[in-house]
Amino acid sequence: MKKLLLIPFFICLFFSIGHTQDWFSANDRWSCNLSGGFAGFYVDFEVYAVADTIIQSHNARKWVVSAGPLSHTPRFTYADGSRAYIFVPHADSFALAYDFTMVVGDTLSFPTYVGAKFTYVVDSIDVVLAGDLYLNRQRVHYVNPNGQPSSWNFDILEHIGMVGLPFDEDYPSCSYPFIPDYDCNSVVDGFDTKFLCFSSVLGNYKPYNGICKLVDTEDPAQTSFSLQPNPAGDSFILKSSDNNSNLLSLRVFDINGKTVCAWATPMDSYSIANLPNGLYLVEAIFENGLRKVEKLIKQ
């Protein structure tokens, strides 16, 4: 570890940086925003831990997303000193996502959830004051799939992950603690996930004042739902854990993001007899503010 005791406020520095080795702690909470996709999403959500588990002999932590299309796949992480690993389901293995033992010029390539490679190169390393926390920072740039460097730069904070460029007072773009689940602004889905703020027992980091609000989040399991049958024929029903008493409205989108059906109140059955066969997205909005989306196939 670097000799940080020479820096002013050495007590705070030693305490904070010593704890940054514990990536993704149980008390950590991120607030983020997701926008885009063919359904036109724009939703604030939080990421927080719900359990610990053993995966492939690793003591992993399970994370969930409170709302939006990212909420259906839990994330699993574990740390080894200054390195953070994230489980990649399609590869059935953990992959190194962050590594603060790297030096300037080193490259890290991470397989994303959609099977692509997310590659970045370290341009500089320093220590920054992030809200209440002194944290190690890597400033990096993204490498295009063809191997050519891009003009997209972003900061990685040890213990937090990708944060965009908040120290340049630049609004976040494609910044997410678990590396993009979806390639940001891709031609396939067009999703963009943005880091807004971070909270832990050590302190808070809220670089985008007026945007971020960290609040207690209801367990997503309390407002989970399923569509039955799926695939469906001329109609379907919605089954939720609270018997739909918390449901405000329901909408069905086609693959172009156009609303093709909408209901302002809960129904016993939802008719889609007038829709052609194909793939749709069903959006349910609940009284607690959560918005859940499920795929529906009509055939």
HUBELMO-V67028 format. One record per pair of residues at least 6 apart in sequence whose ideal C-beta (glycine too) atoms are under 8 Angstrom apart, sorted by the first residue. I is the first residue (numbers start at 1). GAP is how many residues later the second one is. D is the distance in Angstrom with one decimal. If there is no record, write none. Layout:
# HUBELMO-V67028
i=I gap=GAP d=D
i=I gap=GAP d=D
This chain:
# HUBELMO-V67028
i=1 gap=16 d=7.4
i=1 gap=17 d=8.0
i=2 gap=125 d=7.8
i=4 gap=6 d=7.0
i=4 gap=9 d=4.8
i=4 gap=10 d=6.6
i=4 gap=13 d=6.1
i=4 gap=123 d=6.8
i=4 gap=130 d=7.9
i=5 gap=8 d=7.5
i=5 gap=9 d=6.5
i=7 gap=6 d=5.5
i=7 gap=120 d=7.4
i=9 gap=125 d=7.7
i=12 gap=122 d=6.3
i=13 gap=114 d=7.6
i=13 gap=121 d=4.8
i=15 gap=187 d=7.8
i=16 gap=117 d=5.0
i=16 gap=118 d=4.6
i=16 gap=119 d=6.9
i=16 gap=186 d=6.1
i=16 gap=187 d=7.7
i=17 gap=110 d=7.3
i=17 gap=117 d=5.9
i=17 gap=118 d=7.1
i=17 gap=119 d=6.6
i=19 gap=140 d=7.4
i=19 gap=183 d=5.8
i=20 gap=113 d=7.8
i=20 gap=115 d=5.7
i=20 gap=116 d=6.3
i=20 gap=138 d=4.5
i=20 gap=139 d=4.1
i=21 gap=58 d=7.2
i=21 gap=60 d=5.7
i=21 gap=61 d=6.1
i=21 gap=137 d=7.9
i=22 gap=57 d=6.5
i=22 gap=137 d=7.3
i=23 gap=54 d=6.9
i=23 gap=56 d=3.7
i=23 gap=60 d=8.0
i=23 gap=61 d=4.1
i=23 gap=75 d=7.3
i=23 gap=135 d=7.6
i=23 gap=136 d=6.0
i=24 gap=25 d=7.5
i=24 gap=37 d=5.7
i=24 gap=39 d=7.3
i=24 gap=53 d=4.6
i=24 gap=55 d=6.5
i=24 gap=60 d=6.6
i=24 gap=153 d=7.6
i=25 gap=24 d=7.8
i=25 gap=134 d=7.9
i=25 gap=175 d=6.3
i=25 gap=176 d=7.8
i=26 gap=23 d=4.8
i=26 gap=26 d=7.5
i=26 gap=35 d=6.7
i=27 gap=22 d=7.8
i=27 gap=173 d=5.6
i=27 gap=174 d=4.9
i=28 gap=20 d=7.4
i=28 gap=21 d=7.0
i=28 gap=131 d=7.9
i=28 gap=170 d=7.1
i=28 gap=171 d=7.3
i=28 gap=172 d=4.9
i=29 gap=17 d=6.0
i=29 gap=18 d=7.0
i=29 gap=19 d=4.7
i=29 gap=169 d=7.3
i=29 gap=170 d=4.8
i=29 gap=171 d=7.4
i=29 gap=185 d=6.1
i=30 gap=16 d=6.6
i=30 gap=17 d=4.3
i=30 gap=18 d=7.7
i=30 gap=130 d=7.6
i=30 gap=147 d=5.3
i=30 gap=165 d=6.6
i=30 gap=166 d=7.9
i=30 gap=167 d=7.4
i=30 gap=168 d=5.5
i=30 gap=169 d=8.0
i=31 gap=13 d=6.8
i=31 gap=14 d=7.7
i=31 gap=15 d=5.4
i=31 gap=165 d=4.6
i=31 gap=166 d=4.8
i=31 gap=167 d=7.6
i=31 gap=168 d=7.8
i=31 gap=181 d=5.0
i=31 gap=182 d=7.0
i=31 gap=183 d=5.3
i=32 gap=12 d=7.3
i=32 gap=13 d=5.8
i=32 gap=14 d=7.3
i=32 gap=15 d=6.5
i=32 gap=144 d=6.4
i=32 gap=145 d=8.0
i=32 gap=161 d=5.9
i=32 gap=162 d=6.1
i=32 gap=163 d=5.6
i=32 gap=164 d=5.7
i=33 gap=9 d=7.5
i=33 gap=10 d=7.2
i=33 gap=11 d=5.2
i=33 gap=12 d=7.4
i=33 gap=160 d=7.4
i=33 gap=161 d=4.7
i=33 gap=163 d=6.0
i=34 gap=7 d=5.8
i=34 gap=8 d=7.6
i=34 gap=9 d=5.5
i=34 gap=11 d=6.4
i=34 gap=34 d=4.9
i=34 gap=35 d=7.3
i=34 gap=36 d=6.3
i=34 gap=157 d=6.3
i=34 gap=158 d=7.1
i=34 gap=159 d=5.2
i=34 gap=160 d=7.6
i=35 gap=6 d=6.0
i=35 gap=7 d=4.7
i=35 gap=8 d=7.8
i=35 gap=156 d=7.5
i=35 gap=157 d=5.4
i=35 gap=159 d=7.7
i=36 gap=149 d=7.4
i=36 gap=153 d=7.3
i=36 gap=154 d=4.1
i=36 gap=155 d=4.8
i=36 gap=156 d=5.1
i=37 gap=32 d=6.7
i=37 gap=152 d=5.5
i=37 gap=153 d=5.7
i=37 gap=154 d=5.1
i=37 gap=220 d=7.5
i=38 gap=151 d=7.2
i=38 gap=152 d=7.0
i=38 gap=215 d=7.6
i=38 gap=217 d=6.1
i=38 gap=218 d=6.2
i=38 gap=219 d=4.3
i=39 gap=30 d=7.8
i=39 gap=214 d=4.6
i=39 gap=218 d=5.0
i=39 gap=242 d=5.1
i=39 gap=244 d=7.1
i=39 gap=254 d=7.0
i=40 gap=217 d=5.0
i=41 gap=27 d=6.1
i=41 gap=28 d=6.4
i=41 gap=150 d=7.4
i=41 gap=252 d=7.8
i=43 gap=24 d=5.3
i=43 gap=25 d=4.3
i=43 gap=248 d=5.6
i=44 gap=23 d=7.5
i=44 gap=152 d=7.5
i=45 gap=20 d=5.4
i=45 gap=21 d=4.8
i=45 gap=22 d=4.4
i=45 gap=23 d=5.1
i=45 gap=25 d=7.1
i=45 gap=26 d=7.1
i=46 gap=19 d=7.5
i=46 gap=20 d=4.5
i=46 gap=168 d=7.3
i=46 gap=169 d=7.6
i=46 gap=171 d=4.9
i=47 gap=16 d=5.7
i=47 gap=17 d=7.4
i=47 gap=18 d=5.6
i=47 gap=19 d=7.6
i=47 gap=28 d=7.8
i=47 gap=130 d=6.3
i=47 gap=131 d=7.7
i=48 gap=15 d=6.8
i=48 gap=16 d=6.8
i=48 gap=18 d=7.4
i=48 gap=169 d=6.4
i=49 gap=12 d=5.3
i=49 gap=13 d=6.7
i=49 gap=14 d=5.5
i=50 gap=12 d=5.6
i=50 gap=13 d=7.2
i=50 gap=14 d=5.3
i=50 gap=24 d=7.8
i=50 gap=169 d=7.5
i=51 gap=10 d=7.6
i=51 gap=11 d=4.5
i=52 gap=7 d=6.6
i=52 gap=8 d=7.1
i=52 gap=9 d=5.5
i=52 gap=10 d=7.0
i=53 gap=7 d=5.5
i=53 gap=8 d=7.8
i=53 gap=9 d=5.7
i=53 gap=23 d=7.1
i=54 gap=6 d=6.9
i=55 gap=21 d=5.7
i=55 gap=23 d=8.0
i=55 gap=32 d=6.1
i=55 gap=39 d=7.6
i=56 gap=37 d=7.2
i=56 gap=38 d=7.0
i=58 gap=20 d=4.6
i=58 gap=27 d=7.5
i=58 gap=36 d=6.5
i=59 gap=19 d=6.0
i=60 gap=16 d=4.4
i=60 gap=17 d=6.4
i=60 gap=18 d=4.8
i=60 gap=27 d=6.7
i=60 gap=34 d=8.0
i=61 gap=15 d=6.9
i=61 gap=16 d=5.5
i=61 gap=17 d=6.9
i=62 gap=12 d=5.3
i=62 gap=13 d=7.4
i=62 gap=14 d=5.7
i=63 gap=11 d=6.3
i=63 gap=12 d=4.3
i=63 gap=13 d=7.3
i=63 gap=14 d=6.8
i=63 gap=115 d=7.5
i=64 gap=7 d=6.9
i=64 gap=10 d=5.5
i=64 gap=11 d=7.8
i=64 gap=156 d=5.8
i=65 gap=6 d=4.3
i=65 gap=10 d=8.0
i=65 gap=155 d=7.7
i=66 gap=151 d=4.5
i=66 gap=152 d=7.7
i=66 gap=154 d=6.0
i=66 gap=224 d=6.7
i=67 gap=153 d=7.6
i=67 gap=222 d=7.8
i=67 gap=223 d=4.8
i=67 gap=224 d=5.4
i=67 gap=225 d=7.1
i=68 gap=223 d=6.6
i=68 gap=225 d=7.1
i=69 gap=122 d=7.7
i=69 gap=224 d=5.0
i=70 gap=111 d=5.7
i=70 gap=123 d=7.3
i=71 gap=149 d=5.8
i=71 gap=221 d=6.8
i=72 gap=222 d=7.8
i=73 gap=16 d=7.2
i=73 gap=40 d=7.1
i=73 gap=108 d=7.4
i=75 gap=11 d=6.6
i=75 gap=12 d=7.1
i=75 gap=103 d=5.2
i=76 gap=10 d=7.3
i=76 gap=11 d=4.0
i=76 gap=18 d=8.0
i=77 gap=7 d=6.3
i=77 gap=8 d=6.5
i=77 gap=9 d=5.3
i=77 gap=10 d=7.2
i=77 gap=101 d=7.4
i=78 gap=6 d=7.9
i=78 gap=7 d=5.4
i=78 gap=16 d=6.9
i=79 gap=6 d=7.2
i=81 gap=20 d=7.6
i=82 gap=17 d=6.8
i=82 gap=18 d=3.7
i=82 gap=19 d=5.4
i=82 gap=54 d=7.8
i=82 gap=76 d=6.7
i=83 gap=13 d=6.0
i=83 gap=15 d=6.8
i=83 gap=16 d=4.9
i=83 gap=17 d=7.3
i=83 gap=18 d=6.9
i=84 gap=12 d=7.7
i=84 gap=13 d=5.5
i=84 gap=14 d=4.3
i=84 gap=15 d=7.8
i=84 gap=77 d=7.6
i=85 gap=9 d=4.2
i=85 gap=10 d=6.5
i=85 gap=11 d=5.7
i=85 gap=12 d=6.6
i=86 gap=8 d=6.7
i=86 gap=9 d=6.1
i=86 gap=11 d=4.7
i=86 gap=24 d=7.7
i=86 gap=92 d=5.6
i=86 gap=93 d=6.6
i=87 gap=6 d=7.4
i=87 gap=7 d=5.3
i=87 gap=8 d=7.9
i=88 gap=6 d=7.3
i=88 gap=7 d=5.1
i=88 gap=23 d=5.2
i=88 gap=24 d=7.8
i=88 gap=25 d=6.9
i=89 gap=24 d=7.0
i=90 gap=21 d=7.9
i=90 gap=23 d=7.1
i=90 gap=25 d=5.9
i=91 gap=20 d=5.7
i=95 gap=15 d=5.5
i=95 gap=16 d=5.5
i=96 gap=12 d=6.7
i=96 gap=14 d=7.0
i=97 gap=11 d=7.7
i=97 gap=13 d=5.1
i=97 gap=64 d=7.8
i=97 gap=81 d=7.2
i=97 gap=82 d=5.0
i=98 gap=10 d=7.7
i=98 gap=58 d=6.1
i=98 gap=60 d=7.3
i=98 gap=63 d=6.6
i=99 gap=7 d=7.8
i=99 gap=9 d=5.9
i=100 gap=25 d=8.0
i=100 gap=36 d=5.5
i=100 gap=38 d=6.9
i=100 gap=58 d=5.1
i=102 gap=6 d=6.7
i=102 gap=20 d=5.3
i=102 gap=36 d=7.4
i=103 gap=19 d=7.0
i=103 gap=22 d=7.3
i=104 gap=18 d=5.5
i=104 gap=19 d=6.6
i=104 gap=20 d=6.2
i=104 gap=21 d=6.3
i=105 gap=16 d=6.9
i=105 gap=17 d=6.6
i=106 gap=15 d=7.2
i=106 gap=16 d=5.1
i=107 gap=12 d=6.4
i=107 gap=13 d=7.2
i=107 gap=14 d=5.0
i=107 gap=15 d=7.8
i=107 gap=36 d=7.0
i=108 gap=11 d=7.1
i=108 gap=12 d=6.0
i=108 gap=14 d=7.9
i=109 gap=8 d=5.2
i=109 gap=9 d=7.2
i=109 gap=10 d=4.3
i=110 gap=7 d=7.1
i=110 gap=8 d=4.7
i=110 gap=9 d=7.4
i=110 gap=69 d=5.3
i=111 gap=6 d=6.0
i=111 gap=7 d=7.6
i=112 gap=6 d=5.1
i=112 gap=67 d=6.5
i=112 gap=68 d=5.9
i=112 gap=69 d=6.8
i=112 gap=70 d=7.4
i=112 gap=71 d=6.4
i=113 gap=68 d=4.6
i=113 gap=69 d=7.0
i=114 gap=67 d=7.7
i=114 gap=68 d=5.9
i=114 gap=69 d=6.4
i=114 gap=74 d=7.5
i=116 gap=29 d=7.2
i=116 gap=67 d=5.6
i=117 gap=28 d=6.9
i=118 gap=24 d=7.8
i=118 gap=61 d=5.6
i=118 gap=62 d=6.2
i=118 gap=65 d=7.5
i=119 gap=23 d=7.2
i=119 gap=24 d=4.1
i=120 gap=20 d=4.3
i=120 gap=21 d=6.4
i=120 gap=22 d=5.4
i=120 gap=23 d=6.3
i=120 gap=34 d=8.0
i=121 gap=19 d=6.1
i=121 gap=20 d=5.7
i=121 gap=22 d=6.0
i=121 gap=28 d=6.9
i=122 gap=16 d=5.2
i=122 gap=17 d=7.7
i=122 gap=18 d=5.3
i=123 gap=15 d=8.0
i=123 gap=16 d=5.0
i=123 gap=17 d=5.9
i=123 gap=18 d=5.9
i=123 gap=30 d=7.2
i=124 gap=14 d=7.4
i=124 gap=15 d=4.6
i=125 gap=11 d=7.2
i=125 gap=12 d=7.1
i=125 gap=13 d=5.7
i=125 gap=14 d=7.8
i=126 gap=10 d=7.8
i=126 gap=11 d=5.5
i=126 gap=13 d=7.8
i=127 gap=7 d=6.0
i=127 gap=8 d=7.0
i=127 gap=9 d=5.8
i=127 gap=10 d=6.7
i=128 gap=6 d=7.3
i=128 gap=7 d=6.2
i=128 gap=9 d=4.7
i=128 gap=29 d=7.5
i=128 gap=39 d=6.3
i=130 gap=27 d=5.8
i=130 gap=30 d=7.3
i=130 gap=33 d=7.9
i=130 gap=36 d=8.0
i=130 gap=68 d=8.0
i=130 gap=75 d=4.4
i=130 gap=77 d=7.5
i=131 gap=67 d=7.8
i=131 gap=72 d=6.0
i=131 gap=73 d=5.2
i=131 gap=74 d=3.6
i=131 gap=75 d=6.1
i=131 gap=76 d=7.4
i=132 gap=70 d=6.9
i=132 gap=71 d=2.5
i=132 gap=72 d=5.7
i=132 gap=73 d=7.1
i=133 gap=26 d=7.6
i=133 gap=67 d=8.0
i=133 gap=69 d=6.0
i=133 gap=70 d=5.1
i=133 gap=72 d=6.1
i=135 gap=22 d=4.7
i=135 gap=23 d=5.5
i=135 gap=24 d=6.1
i=135 gap=25 d=6.9
i=136 gap=21 d=7.4
i=136 gap=22 d=4.2
i=137 gap=18 d=5.7
i=137 gap=19 d=6.9
i=137 gap=20 d=5.6
i=137 gap=21 d=7.5
i=137 gap=30 d=8.0
i=138 gap=17 d=7.2
i=138 gap=18 d=4.4
i=138 gap=20 d=8.0
i=139 gap=14 d=6.6
i=139 gap=15 d=7.8
i=139 gap=16 d=5.6
i=139 gap=17 d=7.9
i=140 gap=13 d=7.0
i=140 gap=14 d=6.4
i=140 gap=15 d=7.7
i=140 gap=16 d=6.1
i=141 gap=8 d=5.8
i=141 gap=9 d=6.3
i=141 gap=10 d=7.6
i=141 gap=11 d=6.5
i=141 gap=12 d=4.9
i=141 gap=13 d=7.9
i=142 gap=7 d=7.9
i=142 gap=8 d=4.7
i=142 gap=10 d=4.3
i=142 gap=11 d=7.8
i=142 gap=12 d=7.4
i=143 gap=6 d=5.8
i=143 gap=7 d=6.7
i=144 gap=6 d=5.2
i=152 gap=22 d=7.7
i=153 gap=12 d=6.5
i=154 gap=8 d=5.8
i=154 gap=9 d=7.3
i=154 gap=10 d=5.6
i=154 gap=11 d=6.0
i=154 gap=19 d=7.8
i=154 gap=20 d=7.5
i=154 gap=21 d=6.1
i=155 gap=7 d=7.6
i=155 gap=8 d=5.2
i=155 gap=9 d=6.9
i=155 gap=10 d=6.0
i=155 gap=11 d=7.1
i=155 gap=12 d=6.5
i=156 gap=6 d=5.8
i=156 gap=7 d=7.3
i=157 gap=6 d=5.5
i=157 gap=48 d=7.7
i=159 gap=41 d=7.8
i=160 gap=17 d=6.5
i=160 gap=35 d=7.9
i=160 gap=38 d=5.1
i=160 gap=45 d=6.8
i=161 gap=15 d=7.1
i=161 gap=16 d=3.6
i=161 gap=17 d=7.0
i=161 gap=18 d=7.6
i=161 gap=34 d=7.6
i=162 gap=12 d=7.7
i=162 gap=13 d=4.4
i=162 gap=14 d=5.7
i=162 gap=15 d=6.7
i=162 gap=17 d=6.8
i=162 gap=33 d=6.4
i=163 gap=9 d=7.0
i=163 gap=12 d=5.4
i=163 gap=32 d=5.0
i=163 gap=35 d=7.9
i=163 gap=42 d=7.9
i=163 gap=44 d=7.3
i=164 gap=6 d=6.6
i=164 gap=7 d=7.3
i=164 gap=8 d=3.4
i=164 gap=9 d=5.8
i=164 gap=10 d=7.7
i=164 gap=11 d=3.9
i=164 gap=30 d=7.0
i=164 gap=31 d=6.0
i=165 gap=7 d=7.7
i=166 gap=6 d=7.0
i=166 gap=41 d=3.5
i=166 gap=42 d=6.9
i=167 gap=40 d=7.8
i=171 gap=23 d=7.8
i=171 gap=37 d=7.1
i=172 gap=22 d=4.1
i=172 gap=23 d=5.2
i=172 gap=24 d=7.0
i=172 gap=36 d=6.9
i=173 gap=11 d=7.2
i=173 gap=19 d=6.8
i=173 gap=21 d=6.5
i=174 gap=6 d=6.0
i=174 gap=10 d=3.3
i=174 gap=11 d=7.0
i=174 gap=18 d=5.8
i=174 gap=19 d=6.6
i=174 gap=20 d=7.3
i=175 gap=18 d=7.2
i=175 gap=19 d=5.7
i=175 gap=20 d=4.0
i=176 gap=17 d=4.2
i=176 gap=18 d=7.7
i=176 gap=19 d=6.2
i=177 gap=18 d=7.0
i=180 gap=13 d=6.3
i=181 gap=10 d=8.0
i=181 gap=12 d=7.1
i=182 gap=6 d=7.9
i=182 gap=7 d=5.2
i=182 gap=9 d=4.4
i=182 gap=11 d=7.5
i=183 gap=6 d=7.9
i=184 gap=7 d=6.7
i=184 gap=8 d=4.9
i=184 gap=9 d=6.7
i=185 gap=6 d=8.0
i=185 gap=7 d=5.9
i=196 gap=10 d=7.8
i=196 gap=12 d=5.6
i=196 gap=15 d=5.6
i=196 gap=16 d=4.0
i=197 gap=7 d=6.9
i=197 gap=8 d=6.3
i=197 gap=9 d=4.0
i=197 gap=10 d=7.1
i=197 gap=11 d=6.9
i=197 gap=14 d=8.0
i=197 gap=15 d=3.6
i=197 gap=17 d=6.2
i=198 gap=6 d=6.9
i=198 gap=7 d=4.5
i=198 gap=8 d=7.8
i=199 gap=6 d=7.9
i=199 gap=15 d=4.8
i=204 gap=10 d=7.4
i=206 gap=6 d=5.1
i=206 gap=8 d=7.9
i=218 gap=70 d=5.4
i=218 gap=72 d=7.1
i=220 gap=70 d=7.1
i=220 gap=72 d=7.9
i=221 gap=20 d=6.6
i=222 gap=19 d=6.0
i=222 gap=20 d=6.8
i=223 gap=17 d=6.8
i=223 gap=18 d=6.9
i=223 gap=19 d=7.0
i=223 gap=23 d=6.1
i=223 gap=63 d=4.8
i=223 gap=65 d=6.5
i=223 gap=67 d=5.2
i=223 gap=69 d=6.6
i=224 gap=16 d=6.8
i=224 gap=17 d=5.4
i=224 gap=68 d=7.2
i=225 gap=13 d=5.6
i=225 gap=14 d=6.2
i=225 gap=15 d=3.9
i=225 gap=16 d=7.4
i=225 gap=22 d=8.0
i=225 gap=59 d=5.7
i=225 gap=67 d=6.2
i=225 gap=69 d=7.0
i=226 gap=12 d=7.6
i=226 gap=13 d=5.0
i=226 gap=14 d=7.9
i=226 gap=68 d=7.1
i=227 gap=9 d=5.1
i=227 gap=10 d=7.6
i=227 gap=11 d=6.2
i=227 gap=12 d=7.8
i=227 gap=55 d=5.9
i=227 gap=67 d=5.5
i=227 gap=69 d=5.2
i=228 gap=8 d=6.4
i=228 gap=9 d=5.4
i=228 gap=10 d=7.9
i=228 gap=11 d=5.7
i=229 gap=7 d=6.6
i=230 gap=6 d=6.8
i=230 gap=64 d=8.0
i=230 gap=65 d=7.9
i=230 gap=66 d=5.8
i=230 gap=67 d=6.3
i=231 gap=65 d=8.0
i=231 gap=66 d=4.1
i=231 gap=67 d=6.7
i=231 gap=68 d=4.6
i=232 gap=40 d=6.7
i=232 gap=64 d=6.2
i=232 gap=65 d=7.0
i=232 gap=66 d=5.4
i=232 gap=67 d=7.6
i=233 gap=65 d=7.4
i=233 gap=66 d=7.5
i=234 gap=37 d=6.4
i=234 gap=38 d=6.6
i=234 gap=39 d=3.9
i=235 gap=34 d=4.9
i=235 gap=35 d=6.0
i=235 gap=36 d=4.8
i=235 gap=37 d=6.3
i=235 gap=38 d=6.9
i=236 gap=33 d=7.3
i=236 gap=34 d=5.6
i=236 gap=36 d=6.8
i=236 gap=60 d=6.6
i=237 gap=31 d=7.0
i=237 gap=32 d=5.4
i=237 gap=33 d=7.0
i=238 gap=6 d=6.3
i=238 gap=9 d=7.2
i=238 gap=12 d=6.8
i=238 gap=28 d=7.7
i=238 gap=32 d=6.9
i=238 gap=44 d=7.8
i=238 gap=46 d=6.7
i=240 gap=6 d=7.2
i=240 gap=7 d=6.5
i=240 gap=44 d=7.6
i=244 gap=22 d=4.6
i=246 gap=40 d=4.8
i=246 gap=41 d=5.0
i=246 gap=42 d=6.7
i=247 gap=19 d=4.7
i=247 gap=37 d=6.0
i=247 gap=38 d=7.6
i=247 gap=39 d=6.0
i=247 gap=40 d=7.7
i=248 gap=37 d=4.8
i=248 gap=38 d=6.2
i=248 gap=39 d=5.7
i=249 gap=13 d=7.2
i=249 gap=14 d=6.4
i=249 gap=15 d=5.4
i=249 gap=16 d=7.5
i=249 gap=35 d=7.7
i=249 gap=36 d=5.0
i=250 gap=12 d=7.2
i=250 gap=13 d=4.7
i=250 gap=16 d=7.6
i=250 gap=17 d=7.7
i=250 gap=20 d=6.6
i=250 gap=32 d=6.7
i=250 gap=33 d=7.0
i=250 gap=34 d=5.5
i=250 gap=35 d=7.7
i=251 gap=8 d=5.4
i=251 gap=10 d=6.9
i=251 gap=11 d=4.7
i=251 gap=12 d=7.7
i=251 gap=31 d=7.3
i=251 gap=32 d=4.7
i=252 gap=7 d=7.1
i=252 gap=8 d=5.3
i=252 gap=9 d=4.0
i=252 gap=10 d=7.3
i=252 gap=18 d=7.9
i=252 gap=20 d=6.7
i=252 gap=23 d=7.5
i=252 gap=28 d=5.2
i=252 gap=29 d=7.2
i=252 gap=30 d=5.4
i=252 gap=31 d=7.7
i=252 gap=44 d=7.1
i=253 gap=6 d=6.0
i=253 gap=7 d=6.9
i=253 gap=27 d=6.3
i=253 gap=28 d=4.4
i=253 gap=29 d=7.9
i=253 gap=30 d=6.8
i=254 gap=6 d=5.2
i=254 gap=24 d=7.4
i=254 gap=26 d=6.0
i=255 gap=23 d=7.0
i=255 gap=24 d=5.9
i=255 gap=25 d=7.6
i=260 gap=15 d=6.0
i=260 gap=20 d=7.2
i=261 gap=9 d=7.2
i=261 gap=10 d=8.0
i=261 gap=11 d=6.2
i=261 gap=14 d=7.1
i=263 gap=7 d=6.4
i=272 gap=8 d=7.7
i=272 gap=26 d=5.8
i=275 gap=23 d=5.8
i=276 gap=22 d=7.6
i=277 gap=21 d=5.2
i=277 gap=22 d=5.1
i=278 gap=19 d=7.5
i=278 gap=20 d=6.2
i=279 gap=16 d=6.6
i=279 gap=17 d=7.6
i=279 gap=18 d=5.8
i=280 gap=15 d=7.4
i=280 gap=16 d=4.7
i=280 gap=17 d=7.5
i=280 gap=18 d=6.6
i=281 gap=12 d=5.5
i=281 gap=13 d=7.3
i=281 gap=14 d=6.2
i=281 gap=15 d=7.2
i=282 gap=11 d=6.9
i=282 gap=12 d=5.2
i=282 gap=13 d=7.7
i=282 gap=14 d=4.9
i=283 gap=8 d=6.3
i=283 gap=9 d=7.3
i=283 gap=10 d=5.1
i=284 gap=7 d=7.3
i=284 gap=8 d=4.9
i=284 gap=9 d=7.7
i=284 gap=10 d=7.7
i=285 gap=6 d=5.2
i=286 gap=6 d=7.3
